[in-house]
Amino acid sequence: MNLSNEYIPAVKDLIFRMADDELILGHRNSEWTGLGPILEEDIAFSSMAQDKLGHAQALYQVLTGMGESDPDTLAFGREEKQMKCCHLVEYPIGEYDFSLMRHFLFDEADAIRFDMLVNSSFEELANVTRKFRGELKYHTMHAKAWVIQLGNGNDESRIRMQNTLNECFPLALGIFEPSGFENQLIESGVFKGEAVLQERWISEISHILKLANLSLPDIDSVRPSYGGRKGIHTEYLKPLLDEMTEVYRIDPKAEW
């Protein structure tokens, strides 16, 4: 599809949201390298971190083709207020239960989003999502297995998983923060919108959480953690960006 000029800002906003989420969560997941509770989990989180950085790079490359800066500049050359990641991905890794629940909630949404975009009218974005769907199947399979196992473990594991679900759920709702471009994305056939994505996500995670003996919080009584998509972030993002970009900012034009 030759994208009409009127839809370009909407598509760029969508891709920036996706790419920034992948970049930041990829870095957060990489912090488990050498720290996993068991060796297999150390390797798993490191592998998924690498995947997410690859997804981010591919999405930034699409933006470069739309007239934005090169991927490295988009990833490491923007200030905090220019980032469009949701609050969920910004939080420190915490203990394993938090990172696992974040992984589960985010990657279920991510996999559904990518599935929805496979038939997007914007072919460049559809091609990226087709390419990485297989990796996301592994991510969701990993998360499901551990959430179900720990939810059905002993009293301590079930209580900890329920508590961290309660903590993460408002943050996860921020994934679906509506933008001012929803109507344009829908009418252009690029994306069916955040509301449809959230509805499908609720249906999917509800089924899995039931298998895990965990209770989904009442969505009507939860205040979503919005703001990230508009550049309003948690206290955790700027220190992470400072750490991520420390070497790059020494000489942004350097070739490595």
Backbone hydrogen bonds, N-H to C=O, Kabsch-Sander energy under -0.5 kcal/mol:
donor,donor_aa,acceptor,acceptor_aa,energy
3,L,1,M,-0.9
7,Y,4,S,-2.0
8,I,4,S,-0.7
8,I,5,N,-0.8
11,V,7,Y,-2.2
12,K,8,I,-2.6
13,D,9,P,-2.2
14,L,10,A,-2.0
15,I,11,V,-2.5
16,F,12,K,-2.7
17,R,13,D,-2.1
18,M,14,L,-2.2
19,A,15,I,-3.1
20,D,16,F,-2.7
21,D,17,R,-2.0
22,E,18,M,-2.2
23,L,19,A,-2.6
24,I,20,D,-2.5
25,L,21,D,-2.5
26,G,22,E,-2.2
27,H,23,L,-1.9
28,R,24,I,-2.4
29,N,25,L,-3.1
30,S,26,G,-1.7
31,E,27,H,-0.7
31,E,28,R,-1.3
32,W,29,N,-1.8
33,T,30,S,-1.7
35,L,32,W,-2.9
36,G,32,W,-1.1
41,E,38,I,-0.6
42,D,38,I,-1.9
43,I,39,L,-2.3
44,A,40,E,-2.5
45,F,41,E,-2.5
46,S,42,D,-1.7
47,S,43,I,-2.6
48,M,44,A,-2.6
49,A,45,F,-2.1
50,Q,46,S,-1.9
51,D,47,S,-2.1
52,K,48,M,-2.4
53,L,49,A,-2.1
54,G,50,Q,-1.9
55,H,51,D,-2.3
56,A,52,K,-2.6
57,Q,53,L,-2.4
58,A,54,G,-2.1
59,L,55,H,-2.3
60,Y,56,A,-2.8
61,Q,57,Q,-1.9
62,V,58,A,-1.5
63,L,59,L,-1.8
64,T,60,Y,-2.3
65,G,61,Q,-2.0
66,M,62,V,-0.6
66,M,63,L,-1.0
67,G,64,T,-1.8
68,E,63,L,-2.3
74,L,70,D,-2.2
75,A,71,P,-2.4
76,F,72,D,-2.8
77,G,73,T,-2.3
82,Q,79,E,-1.5
83,M,79,E,-0.6
83,M,80,E,-1.5
87,H,225,S,-0.5
88,L,171,L,-0.7
89,V,86,C,-0.6
90,E,87,H,-1.2
91,Y,87,H,-0.9
91,Y,88,L,-0.5
98,F,95,E,-0.8
99,S,93,I,-0.6
99,S,95,E,-1.7
100,L,96,Y,-2.7
101,M,97,D,-2.3
102,R,98,F,-2.7
103,H,99,S,-2.4
104,F,100,L,-2.5
105,L,101,M,-2.8
106,F,102,R,-2.9
107,D,103,H,-2.3
108,E,104,F,-1.8
109,A,105,L,-1.4
110,D,106,F,-2.8
111,A,107,D,-2.6
112,I,108,E,-1.9
113,R,109,A,-2.6
114,F,110,D,-2.6
115,D,111,A,-2.1
116,M,112,I,-2.4
117,L,113,R,-1.6
118,V,114,F,-0.7
118,V,115,D,-0.7
120,S,117,L,-2.0
121,S,189,G,-1.8
123,E,121,S,-1.1
125,L,122,F,-0.8
126,A,122,F,-2.1
127,N,123,E,-2.7
128,V,124,E,-1.4
129,T,125,L,-2.1
130,R,126,A,-2.2
131,K,127,N,-1.8
132,F,128,V,-1.4
133,R,129,T,-0.9
136,L,132,F,-1.8
137,K,133,R,-1.6
138,Y,134,G,-1.2
139,H,135,E,-1.9
140,T,136,L,-2.6
141,M,137,K,-2.1
142,H,138,Y,-2.4
143,A,139,H,-2.3
144,K,140,T,-2.7
145,A,141,M,-2.1
146,W,142,H,-1.8
147,V,143,A,-2.6
148,I,144,K,-2.6
149,Q,145,A,-2.0
150,L,146,W,-2.7
151,G,147,V,-2.3
152,N,148,I,-1.3
153,G,150,L,-1.3
158,R,154,N,-2.3
159,I,155,D,-2.5
160,R,156,E,-2.5
161,M,157,S,-2.3
162,Q,158,R,-2.4
163,N,159,I,-2.6
164,T,160,R,-2.3
165,L,161,M,-1.9
166,N,162,Q,-2.3
167,E,163,N,-1.8
168,C,164,T,-2.6
169,F,165,L,-2.3
171,L,167,E,-0.6
172,A,168,C,-2.9
173,L,169,F,-1.9
174,G,170,P,-0.6
174,G,171,L,-1.0
175,I,172,A,-2.0
176,F,173,L,-1.2
177,E,174,G,-1.4
182,E,179,S,-0.8
185,L,181,F,-2.4
186,I,182,E,-2.2
187,E,183,N,-2.8
188,S,184,Q,-1.8
189,G,185,L,-0.5
189,G,186,I,-1.0
190,V,185,L,-1.3
191,F,185,L,-1.6
197,L,193,G,-1.8
198,Q,194,E,-2.9
199,E,195,A,-2.1
200,R,196,V,-2.2
201,W,197,L,-2.3
202,I,198,Q,-2.8
203,S,199,E,-1.8
204,E,200,R,-2.1
205,I,201,W,-3.0
206,S,202,I,-2.0
207,H,203,S,-1.4
208,I,204,E,-1.7
209,L,205,I,-3.0
210,K,206,S,-1.7
211,L,207,H,-1.4
212,A,208,I,-1.4
213,N,210,K,-1.2
214,L,209,L,-2.8
216,L,214,L,-0.5
219,I,217,P,-0.6
221,S,218,D,-1.7
222,V,219,I,-1.0
225,S,170,P,-2.5
226,Y,224,P,-1.5
230,K,227,G,-1.5
231,G,228,G,-1.6
232,I,227,G,-2.6
233,H,231,G,-0.7
237,L,234,T,-1.1
238,K,234,T,-0.5
240,L,236,Y,-1.2
241,L,237,L,-2.8
242,D,238,K,-2.7
243,E,239,P,-1.9
244,M,240,L,-2.9
245,T,241,L,-2.5
246,E,243,E,-0.7
249,R,245,T,-2.7
250,I,247,V,-1.2
251,D,247,V,-0.8
251,D,248,Y,-0.8
254,A,251,D,-2.0
